[in-house]
């Protein structure tokens, strides 16, 4: 082999933030990626198509003039999201998915969902319209160990959701465990996942051994070396 050609990648989970940070995050993203799925957990969150279009315009204005970068917008799912919001999203050129944050699970998730049953009409419409649901897959119960929150979410929340909506397109975001990898590989093609570079490069020894490294802390928290190896195997399979 004489030549190795790498096509420009896409980023399927990016936080561009807003305000003063936007110019830098957008510049860095467009240098590497052709497209990116833009997370909606701003403050206040991006909950409507109107919000998403306004946010997209701010992103576009931060791009260099010659950039071809495409921001793919998402909406923040709340218990007030309606079936009409789904229809409006499907008809929008720029909105590509809804993002589910369990309330309290991560940064700016206070407006997230407390009980998935309150969103079942929305899920039914998303299933019908083939609009993807992107999920931060962790439970937030204080009694569940932080290292087990992804596994418990899959067992107690995600699996029942897939049974109730078997054709709903779901992406389990930033999986961090071997349990999640095995689960995704066991499911049909409408169930997928993303993996972060953070979880591929590091495990909880890197976070905790010989003193806590706070810059390695994120949610989902880093897991065991065996989980890291499962993620690497899946990413390179």
C-alpha positions as a Markdown table, in Angstrom:
| # | Residue | x | y | z |
|---|---|---|---|---|
| 1 | Unk | 0.0 | 0.0 | 0.0 |
| 2 | Unk | 1.4 | 3.4 | -1.1 |
| 3 | Unk | -1.3 | 5.7 | 0.0 |
| 4 | Unk | -3.6 | 6.0 | 3.1 |
| 5 | Unk | -6.5 | 8.4 | 2.5 |
| 6 | Unk | -8.5 | 9.6 | 5.5 |
| 7 | Unk | -11.9 | 11.2 | 4.7 |
| 8 | Unk | -13.0 | 14.1 | 6.8 |
| 9 | Unk | -14.9 | 12.8 | 9.8 |
| 10 | Unk | -18.1 | 13.9 | 11.4 |
| 11 | Unk | -18.7 | 14.5 | 15.1 |
| 12 | Unk | -22.0 | 12.8 | 16.2 |
| 13 | Unk | -22.1 | 14.5 | 19.6 |
| 14 | Unk | -20.6 | 18.0 | 20.1 |
| 15 | Unk | -21.1 | 20.7 | 22.7 |
| 16 | Unk | -20.5 | 24.1 | 21.0 |
| 17 | Unk | -22.0 | 26.0 | 24.0 |
| 18 | Unk | -22.9 | 29.6 | 23.2 |
| 19 | Unk | -22.0 | 33.3 | 23.8 |
| 20 | Unk | -18.4 | 34.2 | 24.1 |
| 21 | Unk | -17.3 | 30.5 | 23.8 |
| 22 | Unk | -19.0 | 30.0 | 20.5 |
| 23 | Unk | -16.4 | 31.6 | 18.2 |
| 24 | Unk | -13.6 | 29.3 | 19.6 |
| 25 | Unk | -15.6 | 26.0 | 19.7 |
| 26 | Unk | -17.0 | 26.5 | 16.2 |
| 27 | Unk | -13.6 | 27.4 | 14.8 |
| 28 | Unk | -12.0 | 24.3 | 16.3 |
| 29 | Unk | -14.9 | 22.0 | 15.2 |
| 30 | Unk | -14.9 | 23.1 | 11.6 |
| 31 | Unk | -11.2 | 22.6 | 11.3 |
| 32 | Unk | -11.6 | 18.9 | 11.8 |
| 33 | Unk | -15.2 | 17.9 | 11.0 |
| 34 | Unk | -17.5 | 18.2 | 8.0 |
| 35 | Unk | -20.7 | 17.9 | 10.0 |
| 36 | Unk | -21.7 | 17.7 | 13.7 |
| 37 | Unk | -24.7 | 16.8 | 15.8 |
| 38 | Unk | -25.1 | 19.8 | 18.1 |
| 39 | Unk | -26.2 | 19.2 | 21.6 |
| 40 | Unk | -29.1 | 21.5 | 22.8 |
| 41 | Unk | -28.3 | 21.8 | 26.6 |
| 42 | Unk | -27.8 | 25.5 | 26.6 |
| 43 | Unk | -29.2 | 27.7 | 29.3 |
| 44 | Unk | -32.0 | 28.1 | 28.6 |
| 45 | Unk | -32.3 | 24.9 | 26.6 |
| 46 | Unk | -33.0 | 24.6 | 22.8 |
| 47 | Unk | -36.5 | 23.2 | 23.0 |
| 48 | Unk | -38.2 | 24.4 | 19.8 |
| 49 | Unk | -37.4 | 24.6 | 16.1 |
| 50 | Unk | -37.4 | 28.4 | 16.5 |
| 51 | Unk | -34.7 | 28.1 | 19.2 |
| 52 | Unk | -32.7 | 25.7 | 17.1 |
| 53 | Unk | -32.8 | 27.9 | 14.0 |
| 54 | Unk | -31.6 | 30.9 | 16.0 |
| 55 | Unk | -28.8 | 28.9 | 17.6 |
| 56 | Unk | -27.8 | 27.5 | 14.2 |
| 57 | Unk | -27.6 | 31.1 | 12.9 |
| 58 | Unk | -25.3 | 32.1 | 15.7 |
| 59 | Unk | -23.1 | 29.0 | 14.9 |
| 60 | Unk | -23.0 | 29.9 | 11.1 |
| 61 | Unk | -22.1 | 33.5 | 11.9 |
| 62 | Unk | -19.1 | 32.2 | 13.9 |
| 63 | Unk | -17.8 | 30.2 | 11.0 |
| 64 | Unk | -14.9 | 31.4 | 8.7 |
| 65 | Unk | -16.2 | 32.6 | 5.4 |
| 66 | Unk | -14.9 | 29.6 | 3.4 |
| 67 | Unk | -16.0 | 26.9 | 5.8 |
| 68 | Unk | -18.3 | 24.1 | 4.6 |
| 69 | Unk | -19.1 | 22.9 | 8.1 |
| 70 | Unk | -22.7 | 21.8 | 8.6 |
| 71 | Unk | -24.2 | 22.0 | 12.1 |
| 72 | Unk | -27.0 | 19.5 | 12.5 |
| 73 | Unk | -29.4 | 20.7 | 15.2 |
| 74 | Unk | -31.2 | 18.8 | 17.9 |
| 75 | Unk | -34.0 | 19.8 | 20.3 |
| 76 | Unk | -34.0 | 19.3 | 24.1 |
| 77 | Unk | -36.8 | 16.9 | 25.1 |
| 78 | Unk | -38.9 | 18.0 | 28.1 |
| 79 | Unk | -42.1 | 16.8 | 29.5 |
| 80 | Unk | -43.8 | 19.7 | 27.8 |
| 81 | Unk | -42.6 | 18.7 | 24.3 |
| 82 | Unk | -45.6 | 18.1 | 22.1 |
| 83 | Unk | -46.5 | 15.9 | 19.1 |
| 84 | Unk | -46.7 | 19.1 | 17.1 |
| 85 | Unk | -43.1 | 19.8 | 18.0 |
| 86 | Unk | -42.1 | 16.5 | 16.5 |
| 87 | Unk | -44.0 | 17.3 | 13.3 |
| 88 | Unk | -42.4 | 20.7 | 13.1 |
| 89 | Unk | -39.0 | 19.2 | 13.5 |
| 90 | Unk | -39.5 | 16.6 | 10.8 |
| 91 | Unk | -40.5 | 19.4 | 8.4 |
| 92 | Unk | -37.5 | 21.5 | 9.3 |
| 93 | Unk | -34.4 | 21.3 | 7.1 |
| 94 | Unk | -32.0 | 21.7 | 10.0 |
| 95 | Unk | -33.4 | 19.8 | 13.0 |
| 96 | Unk | -32.4 | 16.1 | 13.0 |
| 97 | Unk | -33.2 | 14.6 | 16.4 |
| 98 | Unk | -34.4 | 15.1 | 20.0 |
| 99 | Unk | -32.1 | 14.7 | 23.0 |
| 100 | Unk | -33.3 | 13.1 | 26.2 |
| 101 | Unk | -31.6 | 14.1 | 29.4 |
| 102 | Unk | -32.8 | 12.5 | 32.6 |
| 103 | Unk | -33.4 | 15.4 | 34.9 |
| 104 | Unk | -30.3 | 16.0 | 36.9 |
| 105 | Unk | -28.1 | 13.6 | 35.0 |
| 106 | Unk | -25.5 | 16.0 | 33.6 |
| 107 | Unk | -24.7 | 19.7 | 32.7 |
| 108 | Unk | -27.8 | 21.9 | 32.3 |
| 109 | Unk | -30.2 | 18.9 | 32.6 |
| 110 | Unk | -32.5 | 20.4 | 35.2 |
| 111 | Unk | -35.2 | 20.8 | 32.5 |
| 112 | Unk | -34.9 | 17.2 | 31.5 |
| 113 | Unk | -37.3 | 14.3 | 31.9 |
| 114 | Unk | -38.4 | 12.9 | 35.2 |
| 115 | Unk | -40.7 | 10.1 | 34.0 |
| 116 | Unk | -40.5 | 8.8 | 30.4 |
| 117 | Unk | -44.2 | 7.9 | 30.5 |
| 118 | Unk | -45.0 | 11.6 | 30.3 |
| 119 | Unk | -43.3 | 11.6 | 26.8 |
| 120 | Unk | -44.9 | 8.5 | 25.3 |
| 121 | Unk | -47.1 | 10.4 | 22.9 |
| 122 | Unk | -44.0 | 12.2 | 21.6 |
| 123 | Unk | -42.1 | 8.9 | 21.3 |
| 124 | Unk | -45.0 | 7.4 | 19.3 |
| 125 | Unk | -44.9 | 10.3 | 16.9 |
| 126 | Unk | -41.1 | 10.1 | 16.6 |
| 127 | Unk | -41.3 | 6.4 | 15.9 |
| 128 | Unk | -43.9 | 7.0 | 13.2 |
| 129 | Unk | -41.9 | 9.9 | 11.7 |
| 130 | Unk | -38.5 | 8.0 | 12.0 |
| 131 | Unk | -37.0 | 10.9 | 14.0 |
| 132 | Unk | -34.1 | 9.8 | 16.2 |
| 133 | Unk | -34.0 | 10.0 | 20.0 |
| 134 | Unk | -30.6 | 10.6 | 21.4 |
| 135 | Unk | -30.3 | 9.5 | 25.0 |
| 136 | Unk | -28.0 | 10.4 | 27.9 |
| 137 | Unk | -28.3 | 7.0 | 29.4 |
| 138 | Unk | -27.8 | 7.2 | 33.2 |
| 139 | Unk | -30.2 | 7.0 | 36.1 |
| 140 | Unk | -30.0 | 9.8 | 38.7 |
| 141 | Unk | -31.1 | 8.0 | 41.8 |
| 142 | Unk | -28.8 | 8.8 | 44.7 |
| 143 | Unk | -28.8 | 5.2 | 45.9 |
| 144 | Unk | -27.4 | 3.9 | 42.6 |
| 145 | Unk | -23.6 | 3.8 | 42.5 |
| 146 | Unk | -22.2 | 6.3 | 40.0 |
| 147 | Unk | -20.3 | 3.5 | 38.3 |
| 148 | Unk | -23.5 | 1.5 | 37.8 |
| 149 | Unk | -25.8 | 4.3 | 36.5 |
| 150 | Unk | -25.4 | 3.4 | 32.8 |
| 151 | Unk | -26.1 | -0.3 | 33.4 |
| 152 | Unk | -29.1 | 0.4 | 35.5 |
| 153 | Unk | -30.5 | 2.8 | 33.0 |
| 154 | Unk | -30.2 | 0.2 | 30.2 |
| 155 | Unk | -31.9 | -2.5 | 32.3 |
| 156 | Unk | -34.7 | -0.4 | 34.0 |
| 157 | Unk | -35.4 | 2.4 | 31.5 |
| 158 | Unk | -34.0 | 1.8 | 28.0 |
| 159 | Unk | -35.0 | -1.9 | 27.6 |
| 160 | Unk | -38.6 | -1.2 | 28.5 |
| 161 | Unk | -38.6 | 1.8 | 26.1 |
| 162 | Unk | -37.4 | -0.4 | 23.2 |
| 163 | Unk | -40.1 | -2.9 | 24.0 |
| 164 | Unk | -42.8 | -0.3 | 24.0 |
| 165 | Unk | -41.5 | 1.4 | 20.8 |
| 166 | Unk | -39.6 | -1.3 | 18.9 |
| 167 | Unk | -39.1 | 0.8 | 15.7 |
| 168 | Unk | -38.1 | 4.0 | 17.4 |
| 169 | Unk | -34.6 | 5.1 | 16.2 |
| 170 | Unk | -32.5 | 5.4 | 19.3 |
| 171 | Unk | -28.8 | 6.5 | 19.9 |
| 172 | Unk | -27.4 | 5.7 | 23.3 |
| 173 | Unk | -24.9 | 8.5 | 23.7 |
| 174 | Unk | -21.3 | 8.2 | 24.9 |
| 175 | Unk | -21.5 | 4.6 | 26.1 |
| 176 | Unk | -18.9 | 3.8 | 28.7 |
| 177 | Unk | -19.4 | 0.1 | 29.7 |
| 178 | Unk | -19.0 | -3.4 | 28.3 |
| 179 | Unk | -22.6 | -3.9 | 29.3 |
| 180 | Unk | -23.7 | -1.1 | 26.9 |
| 181 | Unk | -21.5 | -2.4 | 24.1 |
| 182 | Unk | -23.0 | -5.9 | 24.4 |
| 183 | Unk | -26.5 | -4.4 | 24.6 |
| 184 | Unk | -26.2 | -2.3 | 21.5 |
| 185 | Unk | -24.7 | -5.3 | 19.5 |
| 186 | Unk | -27.6 | -7.4 | 20.6 |
| 187 | Unk | -30.2 | -5.0 | 19.2 |
| 188 | Unk | -31.6 | -4.4 | 15.7 |
| 189 | Unk | -30.2 | -1.6 | 13.5 |
| 190 | Unk | -32.5 | 1.1 | 14.8 |
| 191 | Unk | -30.6 | 1.0 | 18.1 |
| 192 | Unk | -27.1 | 2.5 | 17.9 |
| 193 | Unk | -24.5 | 4.3 | 20.1 |
| 194 | Unk | -21.8 | 6.9 | 20.2 |
| 195 | Unk | -18.4 | 6.6 | 22.0 |
| 196 | Unk | -16.2 | 9.5 | 23.1 |
| 197 | Unk | -12.5 | 9.7 | 22.7 |
| 198 | Unk | -12.3 | 10.3 | 26.4 |
| 199 | Unk | -13.7 | 6.8 | 27.2 |
| 200 | Unk | -11.5 | 5.2 | 24.6 |
| 201 | Unk | -8.3 | 6.8 | 25.9 |
| 202 | Unk | -8.9 | 6.5 | 29.7 |
| 203 | Unk | -10.3 | 4.4 | 32.4 |
| 204 | Unk | -11.0 | 5.0 | 36.1 |
| 205 | Unk | -7.4 | 4.2 | 37.1 |
| 206 | Unk | -6.4 | 7.3 | 35.2 |
| 207 | Unk | -8.9 | 9.3 | 37.2 |
| 208 | Unk | -8.3 | 7.9 | 40.6 |
| 209 | Unk | -4.9 | 6.3 | 41.1 |
| 210 | Unk | -2.2 | 8.3 | 42.8 |
| 211 | Unk | -4.6 | 11.2 | 43.5 |
| 212 | Unk | -7.8 | 12.4 | 41.8 |
| 213 | Unk | -7.3 | 14.1 | 38.4 |
| 214 | Unk | -10.3 | 16.5 | 38.2 |
| 215 | Unk | -9.9 | 17.2 | 34.5 |
| 216 | Unk | -10.6 | 13.5 | 33.8 |
| 217 | Unk | -14.0 | 13.7 | 35.5 |
| 218 | Unk | -17.0 | 13.8 | 33.2 |
| 219 | Unk | -20.4 | 12.1 | 33.0 |
| 220 | Unk | -20.7 | 9.2 | 32.3 |
| 221 | Unk | -17.7 | 8.7 | 34.7 |
| 222 | Unk | -14.8 | 6.7 | 33.5 |
| 223 | Unk | -15.2 | 2.9 | 34.1 |
| 224 | Unk | -12.9 | -0.1 | 34.4 |
| 225 | Unk | -10.1 | -1.0 | 32.0 |
| 226 | Unk | -12.2 | -4.0 | 30.8 |
| 227 | Unk | -14.9 | -1.5 | 29.8 |
| 228 | Unk | -12.4 | 0.6 | 28.0 |
| 229 | Unk | -11.2 | -2.4 | 26.1 |
| 230 | Unk | -14.7 | -3.3 | 25.1 |
| 231 | Unk | -15.3 | 0.2 | 23.8 |
| 232 | Unk | -12.0 | 0.0 | 21.8 |
| 233 | Unk | -13.0 | -3.3 | 20.3 |
| 234 | Unk | -16.4 | -2.0 | 19.3 |
| 235 | Unk | -14.9 | 1.3 | 17.8 |
| 236 | Unk | -12.4 | -0.6 | 15.7 |
| 237 | Unk | -14.7 | -3.5 | 14.7 |
